[in-house]
Amino acid sequence: EAIASPPDDDVRAAFLKLGWKNVDPEAEEDYVARLRVVSAALGGSGEAAEVVDAAPQVLYYSVEHLEGCTEALRENLGAERAAEVIRKNPAALTIPKADVEEQHANIASL
């Protein structure tokens, strides 16, 4: 099932509201792209910003990593449960896709 991405303006505005200072334009584009993946997994840029505010390290992972992790969570837990797990434990987004596929039941119980 495809994950619909929110409009870029919403995601960019959510990133700017996080208040990260002295971010060069290229890095900002990378962070916005990463936040877009989180936003798509949660169904909204506001929720994604809350998750990143609680666990900023999430934005240090690549788009590919975040897509793989969210894809594995959604495939193994369903979209709603995956979003719930991410909201409850944003660090779940730091787990590699292969580990999510093997340990999704344990991850969901955290």
MOPAC internal coordinates of N, CA, C and O (Angstrom, degrees):
PM7 1SCF
backbone

  N    0.0000 0     0.00 0     0.00 0    0    0    0
  C    1.4558 1     0.00 0     0.00 0    1    0    0
  C    1.5238 1   108.27 1     0.00 0    2    1    0
  O    1.2310 1   120.64 1   -50.84 1    3    2    1
  N    1.2957 1   116.38 1   129.16 1    3    2    1
  C    1.4655 1   121.69 1  -177.20 1    5    3    2
  C    1.5226 1   110.43 1   -74.42 1    6    5    3
  O    1.2310 1   121.63 1   -34.26 1    7    6    5
  N    1.3092 1   114.48 1   145.74 1    7    6    5
  C    1.4596 1   120.50 1   177.41 1    9    7    6
  C    1.5201 1   107.34 1   -99.49 1   10    9    7
  O    1.2310 1   120.65 1   -60.21 1   11   10    9
  N    1.3177 1   116.35 1   119.79 1   11   10    9
  C    1.4650 1   120.64 1   179.33 1   13   11   10
  C    1.5234 1   108.96 1   -77.64 1   14   13   11
  O    1.2310 1   120.85 1   -48.02 1   15   14   13
  N    1.3048 1   115.98 1   131.98 1   15   14   13
  C    1.4603 1   120.43 1   178.74 1   17   15   14
  C    1.5200 1   110.22 1   -88.29 1   18   17   15
  O    1.2310 1   120.56 1   -41.02 1   19   18   17
  N    1.3330 1   116.54 1   138.98 1   19   18   17
  C    1.4658 1   119.66 1   175.64 1   21   19   18
  C    1.5262 1   109.79 1   -68.83 1   22   21   19
  O    1.2310 1   120.58 1   -19.08 1   23   22   21
  N    1.3183 1   116.49 1   160.92 1   23   22   21
  C    1.4637 1   119.33 1   178.09 1   25   23   22
  C    1.5310 1   110.90 1   -56.32 1   26   25   23
  O    1.2310 1   120.77 1   -39.41 1   27   26   25
  N    1.3314 1   116.13 1   140.59 1   27   26   25
  C    1.4608 1   121.29 1  -176.69 1   29   27   26
  C    1.5222 1   112.11 1   -57.27 1   30   29   27
  O    1.2310 1   120.00 1   142.36 1   31   30   29
  N    1.3356 1   117.61 1   -37.64 1   31   30   29
  C    1.4646 1   120.49 1  -178.84 1   33   31   30
  C    1.5234 1   111.30 1   -60.25 1   34   33   31
  O    1.2310 1   120.23 1   139.74 1   35   34   33
  N    1.3438 1   117.17 1   -40.26 1   35   34   33
  C    1.4642 1   120.96 1   179.05 1   37   35   34
  C    1.5233 1   110.89 1   -64.41 1   38   37   35
  O    1.2310 1   120.87 1   136.37 1   39   38   37
  N    1.3168 1   115.95 1   -43.63 1   39   38   37
  C    1.4622 1   120.59 1  -178.93 1   41   39   38
  C    1.5229 1   110.13 1   -67.28 1   42   41   39
  O    1.2310 1   120.38 1   136.65 1   43   42   41
  N    1.3243 1   116.87 1   -43.35 1   43   42   41
  C    1.4695 1   120.40 1   178.92 1   45   43   42
  C    1.5344 1   110.09 1   -62.28 1   46   45   43
  O    1.2310 1   120.08 1   136.18 1   47   46   45
  N    1.3144 1   117.45 1   -43.82 1   47   46   45
  C    1.4653 1   120.82 1   178.66 1   49   47   46
  C    1.5275 1   110.40 1   -61.44 1   50   49   47
  O    1.2310 1   120.50 1   138.89 1   51   50   49
  N    1.3319 1   116.65 1   -41.11 1   51   50   49
  C    1.4660 1   120.64 1   178.43 1   53   51   50
  C    1.5267 1   110.36 1   -63.39 1   54   53   51
  O    1.2310 1   120.51 1   139.14 1   55   54   53
  N    1.3331 1   116.63 1   -40.86 1   55   54   53
  C    1.4672 1   119.66 1   178.16 1   57   55   54
  C    1.5278 1   110.14 1   -63.14 1   58   57   55
  O    1.2310 1   120.18 1   134.26 1   59   58   57
  N    1.3247 1   117.25 1   -45.74 1   59   58   57
  C    1.4657 1   120.64 1  -178.31 1   61   59   58
  C    1.5250 1   111.39 1   -62.55 1   62   61   59
  O    1.2310 1   120.31 1   146.41 1   63   62   61
  N    1.3363 1   117.01 1   -33.59 1   63   62   61
  C    1.4675 1   120.65 1   178.50 1   65   63   62
  C    1.5252 1   112.22 1   -67.20 1   66   65   63
  O    1.2310 1   120.32 1   158.76 1   67   66   65
  N    1.3364 1   117.00 1   -21.24 1   67   66   65
  C    1.4652 1   119.73 1   177.38 1   69   67   66
  C    1.5255 1   111.15 1   -65.28 1   70   69   67
  O    1.2310 1   120.72 1   157.00 1   71   70   69
  N    1.3484 1   116.22 1   -23.00 1   71   70   69
  C    1.4559 1   120.59 1   174.75 1   73   71   70
  C    1.5122 1   115.72 1    78.53 1   74   73   71
  O    1.2310 1   120.18 1  -157.05 1   75   74   73
  N    1.3139 1   117.27 1    22.95 1   75   74   73
  C    1.4692 1   119.72 1   177.47 1   77   75   74
  C    1.5211 1   108.16 1   -67.38 1   78   77   75
  O    1.2310 1   120.37 1   -51.49 1   79   78   77
  N    1.3072 1   116.89 1   128.51 1   79   78   77
  C    1.4699 1   122.81 1  -174.97 1   81   79   78
  C    1.5280 1   111.70 1  -101.04 1   82   81   79
  O    1.2310 1   121.35 1   -25.15 1   83   82   81
  N    1.3238 1   115.02 1   154.85 1   83   82   81
  C    1.4660 1   122.90 1   173.66 1   85   83   82
  C    1.5258 1   113.61 1    54.84 1   86   85   83
  O    1.2310 1   120.67 1  -139.32 1   87   86   85
  N    1.3141 1   116.32 1    40.68 1   87   86   85
  C    1.4621 1   121.24 1   177.40 1   89   87   86
  C    1.5247 1   107.46 1   -95.71 1   90   89   87
  O    1.2310 1   120.47 1   -58.03 1   91   90   89
  N    1.3418 1   116.71 1   121.97 1   91   90   89
  C    1.4590 1   118.19 1  -179.60 1   93   91   90
  C    1.5333 1   109.61 1   -70.17 1   94   93   91
  O    1.2310 1   120.02 1   -22.57 1   95   94   93
  N    1.3340 1   117.57 1   157.43 1   95   94   93
  C    1.4697 1   121.48 1  -173.80 1   97   95   94
  C    1.5315 1   114.24 1   -55.41 1   98   97   95
  O    1.2310 1   120.09 1   140.81 1   99   98   97
  N    1.3223 1   117.42 1   -39.19 1   99   98   97
  C    1.4678 1   119.80 1  -179.58 1  101   99   98
  C    1.5330 1   110.99 1   -66.64 1  102  101   99
  O    1.2310 1   120.58 1   136.43 1  103  102  101
  N    1.3189 1   116.49 1   -43.57 1  103  102  101
  C    1.4665 1   120.54 1   177.99 1  105  103  102
  C    1.5257 1   110.09 1   -65.10 1  106  105  103
  O    1.2310 1   120.45 1   141.57 1  107  106  105
  N    1.3356 1   116.74 1   -38.43 1  107  106  105
  C    1.4620 1   119.80 1   178.42 1  109  107  106
  C    1.5253 1   110.65 1   -60.08 1  110  109  107
  O    1.2310 1   120.49 1   137.77 1  111  110  109
  N    1.3203 1   116.67 1   -42.23 1  111  110  109
  C    1.4739 1   120.07 1   178.04 1  113  111  110
  C    1.5257 1   110.55 1   -59.77 1  114  113  111
  O    1.2310 1   120.64 1   137.70 1  115  114  113
  N    1.3354 1   116.38 1   -42.30 1  115  114  113
  C    1.4634 1   120.49 1   178.54 1  117  115  114
  C    1.5240 1   110.93 1   -62.75 1  118  117  115
  O    1.2310 1   120.45 1   134.02 1  119  118  117
  N    1.3232 1   116.75 1   -45.98 1  119  118  117
  C    1.4671 1   120.34 1  -179.50 1  121  119  118
  C    1.5259 1   111.31 1   -64.10 1  122  121  119
  O    1.2310 1   120.33 1   139.13 1  123  122  121
  N    1.3233 1   116.97 1   -40.87 1  123  122  121
  C    1.4680 1   120.51 1   178.58 1  125  123  122
  C    1.5300 1   109.89 1   -63.57 1  126  125  123
  O    1.2310 1   120.16 1   138.94 1  127  126  125
  N    1.3242 1   117.30 1   -41.06 1  127  126  125
  C    1.4707 1   120.74 1   178.01 1  129  127  126
  C    1.5242 1   110.65 1   -61.88 1  130  129  127
  O    1.2310 1   120.38 1   139.04 1  131  130  129
  N    1.3117 1   116.89 1   -40.96 1  131  130  129
  C    1.4657 1   121.05 1   178.89 1  133  131  130
  C    1.5224 1   110.77 1   -67.91 1  134  133  131
  O    1.2310 1   120.80 1   137.67 1  135  134  133
  N    1.3305 1   116.07 1   -42.33 1  135  134  133
  C    1.4633 1   119.94 1   178.24 1  137  135  134
  C    1.5247 1   110.44 1   -63.91 1  138  137  135
  O    1.2310 1   120.13 1   147.34 1  139  138  137
  N    1.3191 1   117.35 1   -32.66 1  139  138  137
  C    1.4643 1   121.75 1   177.90 1  141  139  138
  C    1.5372 1   110.32 1   -60.98 1  142  141  139
  O    1.2310 1   120.25 1   139.56 1  143  142  141
  N    1.3391 1   117.12 1   -40.44 1  143  142  141
  C    1.4691 1   121.00 1   178.65 1  145  143  142
  C    1.5297 1   109.99 1   -63.67 1  146  145  143
  O    1.2310 1   120.58 1   134.29 1  147  146  145
  N    1.3206 1   116.49 1   -45.71 1  147  146  145
  C    1.4666 1   120.97 1   179.43 1  149  147  146
  C    1.5221 1   109.66 1   -63.84 1  150  149  147
  O    1.2310 1   120.68 1   138.50 1  151  150  149
  N    1.3144 1   116.30 1   -41.50 1  151  150  149
  C    1.4586 1   122.05 1   179.32 1  153  151  150
  C    1.5234 1   111.43 1   -60.87 1  154  153  151
  O    1.2310 1   120.66 1   136.63 1  155  154  153
  N    1.3214 1   116.34 1   -43.37 1  155  154  153
  C    1.4653 1   120.45 1   179.06 1  157  155  154
  C    1.5229 1   110.82 1   -64.55 1  158  157  155
  O    1.2310 1   120.20 1   142.47 1  159  158  157
  N    1.3230 1   117.23 1   -37.53 1  159  158  157
  C    1.4658 1   121.04 1  -179.55 1  161  159  158
  C    1.5235 1   111.78 1   -68.31 1  162  161  159
  O    1.2310 1   120.74 1   149.43 1  163  162  161
  N    1.3372 1   116.19 1   -30.57 1  163  162  161
  C    1.4623 1   120.55 1  -176.98 1  165  163  162
  C    1.5228 1   113.35 1   -98.67 1  166  165  163
  O    1.2310 1   120.54 1   166.26 1  167  166  165
  N    1.3182 1   116.57 1   -13.74 1  167  166  165
  C    1.4553 1   119.55 1   179.37 1  169  167  166
  C    1.5125 1   115.00 1    87.13 1  170  169  167
  O    1.2310 1   120.02 1  -165.08 1  171  170  169
  N    1.3334 1   117.57 1    14.92 1  171  170  169
  C    1.4559 1   118.76 1   177.39 1  173  171  170
  C    1.5118 1   112.76 1   179.13 1  174  173  171
  O    1.2310 1   121.13 1   -33.71 1  175  174  173
  N    1.3217 1   115.45 1   146.29 1  175  174  173
  C    1.4615 1   120.37 1  -177.45 1  177  175  174
  C    1.5263 1   112.18 1   -71.95 1  178  177  175
  O    1.2310 1   120.14 1   149.45 1  179  178  177
  N    1.3278 1   117.34 1   -30.55 1  179  178  177
  C    1.4644 1   120.18 1   178.21 1  181  179  178
  C    1.5170 1   111.71 1   -63.97 1  182  181  179
  O    1.2310 1   120.94 1   134.72 1  183  182  181
  N    1.3328 1   115.80 1   -45.28 1  183  182  181
  C    1.4647 1   120.17 1   177.82 1  185  183  182
  C    1.5215 1   110.75 1   -64.38 1  186  185  183
  O    1.2310 1   120.59 1   140.76 1  187  186  185
  N    1.3249 1   116.48 1   -39.24 1  187  186  185
  C    1.4623 1   120.52 1   179.35 1  189  187  186
  C    1.5250 1   110.31 1   -62.39 1  190  189  187
  O    1.2310 1   120.42 1   138.46 1  191  190  189
  N    1.3210 1   116.80 1   -41.54 1  191  190  189
  C    1.4635 1   120.44 1   179.15 1  193  191  190
  C    1.5264 1   110.58 1   -63.95 1  194  193  191
  O    1.2310 1   119.94 1   142.03 1  195  194  193
  N    1.3324 1   117.71 1   -37.97 1  195  194  193
  C    1.4661 1   120.94 1   177.37 1  197  195  194
  C    1.5247 1   110.79 1   -62.79 1  198  197  195
  O    1.2310 1   120.66 1   137.07 1  199  198  197
  N    1.3289 1   116.34 1   -42.93 1  199  198  197
  C    1.4630 1   121.13 1   179.19 1  201  199  198
  C    1.5260 1   109.91 1   -62.53 1  202  201  199
  O    1.2310 1   120.27 1   134.31 1  203  202  201
  N    1.3303 1   117.08 1   -45.69 1  203  202  201
  C    1.4622 1   121.00 1  -178.36 1  205  203  202
  C    1.5245 1   110.72 1   -69.78 1  206  205  203
  O    1.2310 1   120.04 1   146.15 1  207  206  205
  N    1.3139 1   117.52 1   -33.85 1  207  206  205
  C    1.4568 1   120.37 1   176.51 1  209  207  206
  C    1.5288 1   109.91 1   -62.94 1  210  209  207
  O    1.2310 1   120.52 1   141.33 1  211  210  209
  N    1.3360 1   116.61 1   -38.67 1  211  210  209
  C    1.4624 1   121.81 1   179.34 1  213  211  210
  C    1.5289 1   112.18 1   -74.80 1  214  213  211
  O    1.2310 1   120.50 1   148.72 1  215  214  213
  N    1.3348 1   116.66 1   -31.28 1  215  214  213
  C    1.4682 1   121.56 1  -176.77 1  217  215  214
  C    1.5300 1   109.78 1  -141.16 1  218  217  215
  O    1.2310 1   120.10 1  -105.30 1  219  218  217
  N    1.3396 1   117.42 1    74.70 1  219  218  217
  C    1.4664 1   121.09 1  -175.88 1  221  219  218
  C    1.5292 1   114.26 1   -56.76 1  222  221  219
  O    1.2310 1   120.23 1   154.40 1  223  222  221
  N    1.3232 1   117.17 1   -25.60 1  223  222  221
  C    1.4650 1   120.28 1  -178.54 1  225  223  222
  C    1.5211 1   112.11 1   -59.57 1  226  225  223
  O    1.2310 1   120.05 1   159.46 1  227  226  225
  N    1.3174 1   117.51 1   -20.54 1  227  226  225
  C    1.4649 1   121.40 1   179.30 1  229  227  226
  C    1.5317 1   110.54 1   -55.87 1  230  229  227
  O    1.2310 1   120.16 1   141.53 1  231  230  229
  N    1.3311 1   117.30 1   -38.47 1  231  230  229
  C    1.4657 1   119.98 1  -177.04 1  233  231  230
  C    1.5226 1   113.51 1   -76.91 1  234  233  231
  O    1.2310 1   120.17 1   177.86 1  235  234  233
  N    1.3184 1   117.29 1    -2.14 1  235  234  233
  C    1.4644 1   119.75 1   175.89 1  237  235  234
  C    1.5231 1   111.79 1   -87.45 1  238  237  235
  O    1.2310 1   120.25 1   173.64 1  239  238  237
  N    1.3262 1   117.13 1    -6.36 1  239  238  237
  C    1.4627 1   121.83 1   178.38 1  241  239  238
  C    1.5231 1   109.28 1   -92.14 1  242  241  239
  O    1.2310 1   120.50 1   -32.25 1  243  242  241
  N    1.3187 1   116.64 1   147.75 1  243  242  241
  C    1.4658 1   121.54 1  -176.32 1  245  243  242
  C    1.5259 1   111.91 1   -67.24 1  246  245  243
  O    1.2310 1   121.31 1   -20.15 1  247  246  245
  N    1.3213 1   115.10 1   159.85 1  247  246  245
  C    1.4662 1   121.15 1   174.68 1  249  247  246
  C    1.5265 1   109.30 1   -55.83 1  250  249  247
  O    1.2310 1   120.53 1   136.02 1  251  250  249
  N    1.3303 1   116.60 1   -43.98 1  251  250  249
  C    1.4646 1   120.74 1  -178.47 1  253  251  250
  C    1.5226 1   111.18 1   -61.36 1  254  253  251
  O    1.2310 1   120.40 1   137.45 1  255  254  253
  N    1.3271 1   116.84 1   -42.55 1  255  254  253
  C    1.4646 1   120.63 1   178.53 1  257  255  254
  C    1.5301 1   110.10 1   -62.44 1  258  257  255
  O    1.2310 1   120.84 1   130.24 1  259  258  257
  N    1.3328 1   116.01 1   -49.76 1  259  258  257
  C    1.4650 1   120.47 1  -177.86 1  261  259  258
  C    1.5234 1   111.61 1   -62.78 1  262  261  259
  O    1.2310 1   120.34 1   139.37 1  263  262  261
  N    1.3359 1   116.95 1   -40.63 1  263  262  261
  C    1.4685 1   119.99 1   177.55 1  265  263  262
  C    1.5218 1   110.70 1   -63.47 1  266  265  263
  O    1.2310 1   120.35 1   136.68 1  267  266  265
  N    1.3210 1   116.93 1   -43.32 1  267  266  265
  C    1.4586 1   120.64 1   179.51 1  269  267  266
  C    1.5118 1   112.11 1   -62.86 1  270  269  267
  O    1.2310 1   120.73 1   135.52 1  271  270  269
  N    1.3104 1   116.21 1   -44.48 1  271  270  269
  C    1.4578 1   121.37 1   179.73 1  273  271  270
  C    1.5262 1   111.10 1   -64.31 1  274  273  271
  O    1.2310 1   120.12 1   130.34 1  275  274  273
  N    1.3288 1   117.38 1   -49.66 1  275  274  273
  C    1.4656 1   119.54 1  -178.68 1  277  275  274
  C    1.5242 1   111.05 1   -65.46 1  278  277  275
  O    1.2310 1   120.39 1   142.81 1  279  278  277
  N    1.3260 1   116.86 1   -37.19 1  279  278  277
  C    1.4648 1   120.44 1   177.49 1  281  279  278
  C    1.5302 1   110.39 1   -61.97 1  282  281  279
  O    1.2310 1   120.22 1   134.39 1  283  282  281
  N    1.3237 1   117.19 1   -45.61 1  283  282  281
  C    1.4661 1   121.09 1  -179.95 1  285  283  282
  C    1.5251 1   111.00 1   -65.16 1  286  285  283
  O    1.2310 1   120.16 1   139.06 1  287  286  285
  N    1.3241 1   117.31 1   -40.94 1  287  286  285
  C    1.4680 1   120.02 1   177.46 1  289  287  286
  C    1.5246 1   110.66 1   -61.69 1  290  289  287
  O    1.2310 1   120.48 1   134.08 1  291  290  289
  N    1.3323 1   116.68 1   -45.92 1  291  290  289
  C    1.4642 1   120.93 1  -178.23 1  293  291  290
  C    1.5282 1   111.72 1   -66.15 1  294  293  291
  O    1.2310 1   120.30 1   139.00 1  295  294  293
  N    1.3383 1   117.03 1   -41.00 1  295  294  293
  C    1.4662 1   120.51 1  -179.18 1  297  295  294
  C    1.5229 1   111.81 1   -66.27 1  298  297  295
  O    1.2310 1   120.55 1   143.94 1  299  298  297
  N    1.3278 1   116.55 1   -36.06 1  299  298  297
  C    1.4576 1   120.48 1  -175.54 1  301  299  298
  C    1.5226 1   114.28 1   -92.09 1  302  301  299
  O    1.2310 1   120.22 1   154.68 1  303  302  301
  N    1.3250 1   117.19 1   -25.32 1  303  302  301
  C    1.4607 1   120.63 1  -175.64 1  305  303  302
  C    1.5243 1   113.64 1  -117.18 1  306  305  303
  O    1.2310 1   120.17 1   166.46 1  307  306  305
  N    1.3176 1   117.29 1   -13.54 1  307  306  305
  C    1.4565 1   120.88 1  -172.08 1  309  307  306
  C    1.5192 1   109.09 1    88.46 1  310  309  307
  O    1.2310 1   120.79 1   -24.29 1  311  310  309
  N    1.3216 1   116.10 1   155.71 1  311  310  309
  C    1.4673 1   121.29 1  -173.78 1  313  311  310
  C    1.5249 1   112.85 1   -61.84 1  314  313  311
  O    1.2310 1   120.17 1   134.61 1  315  314  313
  N    1.3383 1   117.28 1   -45.39 1  315  314  313
  C    1.4678 1   119.73 1  -177.00 1  317  315  314
  C    1.5157 1   112.03 1   -66.32 1  318  317  315
  O    1.2310 1   120.67 1   133.32 1  319  318  317
  N    1.3290 1   116.32 1   -46.68 1  319  318  317
  C    1.4691 1   120.19 1  -179.14 1  321  319  318
  C    1.5308 1   109.99 1   -65.73 1  322  321  319
  O    1.2310 1   120.06 1   140.91 1  323  322  321
  N    1.3233 1   117.50 1   -39.09 1  323  322  321
  C    1.4657 1   120.74 1   178.25 1  325  323  322
  C    1.5280 1   110.15 1   -60.29 1  326  325  323
  O    1.2310 1   120.29 1   134.86 1  327  326  325
  N    1.3180 1   117.05 1   -45.14 1  327  326  325
  C    1.4672 1   121.03 1   178.85 1  329  327  326
  C    1.5265 1   110.53 1   -62.58 1  330  329  327
  O    1.2310 1   120.47 1   139.51 1  331  330  329
  N    1.3176 1   116.72 1   -40.49 1  331  330  329
  C    1.4667 1   121.44 1   178.75 1  333  331  330
  C    1.5345 1   110.66 1   -62.20 1  334  333  331
  O    1.2310 1   120.61 1   136.26 1  335  334  333
  N    1.3259 1   116.43 1   -43.74 1  335  334  333
  C    1.4656 1   121.30 1   178.93 1  337  335  334
  C    1.5259 1   110.04 1   -61.98 1  338  337  335
  O    1.2310 1   120.18 1   136.19 1  339  338  337
  N    1.3254 1   117.26 1   -43.81 1  339  338  337
  C    1.4664 1   121.45 1  -179.87 1  341  339  338
  C    1.5287 1   110.55 1   -64.16 1  342  341  339
  O    1.2310 1   120.02 1   137.56 1  343  342  341
  N    1.3252 1   117.57 1   -42.44 1  343  342  341
  C    1.4708 1   120.83 1   179.19 1  345  343  342
  C    1.5288 1   110.77 1   -62.73 1  346  345  343
  O    1.2310 1   120.74 1   135.82 1  347  346  345
  N    1.3341 1   116.19 1   -44.18 1  347  346  345
  C    1.4587 1   121.68 1  -177.34 1  349  347  346
  C    1.5264 1   112.27 1   -71.46 1  350  349  347
  O    1.2310 1   120.88 1   143.09 1  351  350  349
  N    1.3300 1   115.93 1   -36.91 1  351  350  349
  C    1.4550 1   121.18 1  -175.95 1  353  351  350
  C    1.5315 1   109.68 1  -139.72 1  354  353  351
  O    1.2310 1   120.20 1   -99.57 1  355  354  353
  N    1.3382 1   117.23 1    80.43 1  355  354  353
  C    1.4607 1   120.41 1  -177.69 1  357  355  354
  C    1.5277 1   113.87 1   -54.72 1  358  357  355
  O    1.2310 1   120.09 1   153.14 1  359  358  357
  N    1.3183 1   117.42 1   -26.86 1  359  358  357
  C    1.4645 1   120.41 1   179.47 1  361  359  358
  C    1.5254 1   111.72 1   -64.18 1  362  361  359
  O    1.2310 1   119.74 1   165.83 1  363  362  361
  N    1.3174 1   118.11 1   -14.17 1  363  362  361
  C    1.4692 1   120.61 1   175.21 1  365  363  362
  C    1.5257 1   110.15 1   -57.84 1  366  365  363
  O    1.2310 1   120.36 1   152.68 1  367  366  365
  N    1.3254 1   116.91 1   -27.32 1  367  366  365
  C    1.4666 1   121.12 1   179.70 1  369  367  366
  C    1.5247 1   112.96 1   -71.79 1  370  369  367
  O    1.2310 1   120.10 1   169.92 1  371  370  369
  N    1.3098 1   117.42 1   -10.08 1  371  370  369
  C    1.4628 1   120.38 1   179.64 1  373  371  370
  C    1.5281 1   111.86 1   -91.29 1  374  373  371
  O    1.2310 1   120.05 1   175.66 1  375  374  373
  N    1.3191 1   117.50 1    -4.34 1  375  374  373
  C    1.4661 1   122.17 1  -176.72 1  377  375  374
  C    1.5282 1   109.56 1   -84.27 1  378  377  375
  O    1.2310 1   119.96 1   -49.05 1  379  378  377
  N    1.3270 1   117.69 1   130.95 1  379  378  377
  C    1.4660 1   120.36 1   178.54 1  381  379  378
  C    1.5310 1   112.44 1   -59.99 1  382  381  379
  O    1.2310 1   121.02 1   -31.70 1  383  382  381
  N    1.3317 1   115.66 1   148.30 1  383  382  381
  C    1.4636 1   122.38 1  -177.03 1  385  383  382
  C    1.5263 1   112.22 1   -52.02 1  386  385  383
  O    1.2310 1   119.88 1   133.52 1  387  386  385
  N    1.3245 1   117.84 1   -46.48 1  387  386  385
  C    1.4671 1   120.93 1  -178.00 1  389  387  386
  C    1.5257 1   111.16 1   -60.56 1  390  389  387
  O    1.2310 1   120.41 1   141.35 1  391  390  389
  N    1.3282 1   116.82 1   -38.65 1  391  390  389
  C    1.4601 1   120.25 1   178.54 1  393  391  390
  C    1.5220 1   111.18 1   -70.03 1  394  393  391
  O    1.2310 1   120.32 1   143.02 1  395  394  393
  N    1.3275 1   116.98 1   -36.98 1  395  394  393
  C    1.4693 1   120.40 1   176.42 1  397  395  394
  C    1.5232 1   109.46 1   -62.00 1  398  397  395
  O    1.2310 1   120.59 1   136.12 1  399  398  397
  N    1.3278 1   116.48 1   -43.88 1  399  398  397
  C    1.4642 1   120.09 1  -179.18 1  401  399  398
  C    1.5234 1   111.55 1   -61.23 1  402  401  399
  O    1.2310 1   120.24 1   142.86 1  403  402  401
  N    1.3333 1   117.15 1   -37.14 1  403  402  401
  C    1.4633 1   121.25 1  -179.31 1  405  403  402
  C    1.5232 1   112.77 1   -82.12 1  406  405  403
  O    1.2310 1   120.09 1   146.54 1  407  406  405
  N    1.3181 1   117.44 1   -33.46 1  407  406  405
  C    1.4629 1   121.44 1  -170.61 1  409  407  406
  C    1.5273 1   114.31 1  -116.57 1  410  409  407
  O    1.2310 1   120.00 1  -159.39 1  411  410  409
  N    1.3357 1   117.60 1    20.61 1  411  410  409
  C    1.4721 1   119.84 1  -173.76 1  413  411  410
  C    1.5259 1   113.02 1   -56.79 1  414  413  411
  O    1.2310 1   119.62 1   144.48 1  415  414  413
  N    1.3231 1   118.32 1   -35.52 1  415  414  413
  C    1.4701 1   120.20 1   179.79 1  417  415  414
  C    1.5241 1   110.45 1   -64.94 1  418  417  415
  O    1.2310 1   120.38 1   137.23 1  419  418  417
  N    1.3301 1   116.88 1   -42.77 1  419  418  417
  C    1.4644 1   120.44 1   177.89 1  421  419  418
  C    1.5214 1   111.11 1   -66.73 1  422  421  419
  O    1.2310 1   120.42 1   138.85 1  423  422  421
  N    1.3158 1   116.81 1   -41.15 1  423  422  421
  C    1.4655 1   121.17 1   179.74 1  425  423  422
  C    1.5264 1   110.03 1   -62.55 1  426  425  423
  O    1.2310 1   120.37 1   138.32 1  427  426  425
  N    1.3153 1   116.90 1   -41.68 1  427  426  425
  C    1.4673 1   121.14 1  -179.20 1  429  427  426
  C    1.5183 1   111.92 1   -66.72 1  430  429  427
  O    1.2310 1   120.05 1   156.34 1  431  430  429
  N    1.3303 1   117.51 1   -23.66 1  431  430  429
  C    1.4626 1   120.00 1  -177.55 1  433  431  430
  C    1.5224 1   112.98 1   -87.18 1  434  433  431
  O    1.2310 1   120.06 1   173.28 1  435  434  433
  N    1.3353 1   117.49 1    -6.72 1  435  434  433
  C    1.4695 1   120.26 1  -178.88 1  437  435  434
  C    1.5054 1   111.84 1   -71.21 1  438  437  435
  O    1.2310 1   120.10 1   180.00 1  439  438  437

